Amino acid sequence: MFDPMRRFTWNPQKRPTDAGAHEPFEELTRVALSRPVETEGGVLRAGAMGTVVGVYRGGAAYEVEFVKPFHTVATVMPDAIRHARA
């Protein structure tokens, strides 16, 4: 269940481990959410497709623009996105 009072703490010094390592996405890559993500405009469901518009610390986090189901830009962690299937 979603808890709106839960805060996310990001540690920029913590890097992905070998078990959770991923190949960084480049800007303008089409991606899809692998899990729901909360934004100011609402919750984006798993499967929502967007475009990477910013890369933080070599892939520690991404800025992704979504158009559907509503327009928003969200900062997402690498484990929350995957390459979009055409």
C-alpha positions as CSV (number, residue, x, y, z in Angstrom):
1,M,0.0,0.0,0.0
2,F,1.2,3.5,-0.8
3,D,2.3,5.6,2.2
4,P,2.4,9.3,1.3
5,M,4.3,10.1,4.5
6,R,7.2,7.8,3.7
7,R,10.2,9.9,2.5
8,F,12.8,8.7,0.1
9,T,16.4,9.3,1.1
10,W,19.0,9.1,-1.7
11,N,22.6,8.6,-0.8
12,P,24.7,9.8,-3.8
13,Q,27.8,7.9,-2.4
14,K,26.0,4.5,-2.6
15,R,26.5,2.9,-5.9
16,P,24.7,-0.1,-7.4
17,T,26.1,-3.5,-6.3
18,D,27.0,-6.2,-8.8
19,A,23.7,-7.9,-8.1
20,G,21.8,-4.7,-8.9
21,A,24.1,-3.2,-11.5
22,H,22.6,-2.0,-14.7
23,E,23.7,-0.5,-17.9
24,P,23.1,3.2,-17.8
25,F,20.4,4.7,-20.0
26,E,21.4,7.6,-22.3
27,E,19.4,10.8,-22.7
28,L,16.4,10.4,-25.1
29,T,16.2,6.6,-24.5
30,R,12.6,5.4,-24.4
31,V,11.9,3.6,-21.1
32,A,9.0,2.0,-19.3
33,L,8.4,1.9,-15.5
34,S,8.9,-1.5,-13.9
35,R,7.0,-0.5,-10.8
36,P,4.6,2.4,-9.9
37,V,6.2,5.8,-9.2
38,E,4.5,8.6,-7.3
39,T,4.7,12.1,-8.7
40,E,3.2,15.5,-7.8
41,G,0.5,14.9,-10.4
42,G,-0.4,11.4,-9.3
43,V,0.8,7.9,-9.4
44,L,2.3,6.5,-12.7
45,R,1.6,2.8,-13.0
46,A,4.1,0.1,-14.0
47,G,4.4,0.0,-17.7
48,A,4.0,3.8,-18.2
49,M,6.4,4.8,-21.0
50,G,8.6,7.9,-21.0
51,T,11.8,9.4,-22.3
52,V,15.0,9.9,-20.3
53,V,15.7,13.7,-20.3
54,G,18.4,13.7,-17.6
55,V,21.0,11.4,-16.2
56,Y,22.3,12.0,-12.6
57,R,25.8,10.7,-11.5
58,G,26.3,8.4,-14.3
59,G,23.0,6.6,-13.9
60,A,22.4,6.7,-10.2
61,A,19.0,8.3,-11.0
62,Y,17.2,9.5,-14.1
63,E,14.9,12.4,-15.0
64,V,12.1,10.9,-17.2
65,E,9.4,12.8,-19.0
66,F,6.0,11.1,-19.3
67,V,3.1,12.2,-21.5
68,K,0.5,9.5,-20.6
69,P,-1.5,9.1,-18.5
70,F,-0.7,12.7,-17.7
71,H,2.2,15.0,-18.5
72,T,4.9,15.0,-15.8
73,V,8.7,14.8,-15.3
74,A,9.8,12.5,-12.5
75,T,13.1,11.5,-11.0
76,V,13.3,7.7,-10.9
77,M,15.8,5.2,-9.7
78,P,17.5,2.8,-12.1
79,D,15.6,-0.2,-10.7
80,A,12.3,1.5,-11.5
81,I,12.9,1.6,-15.3
82,R,13.7,-0.7,-18.2
83,H,14.1,-0.3,-21.9
84,A,10.7,0.2,-23.6
85,R,9.6,-2.4,-26.0
86,A,8.5,-1.1,-29.4
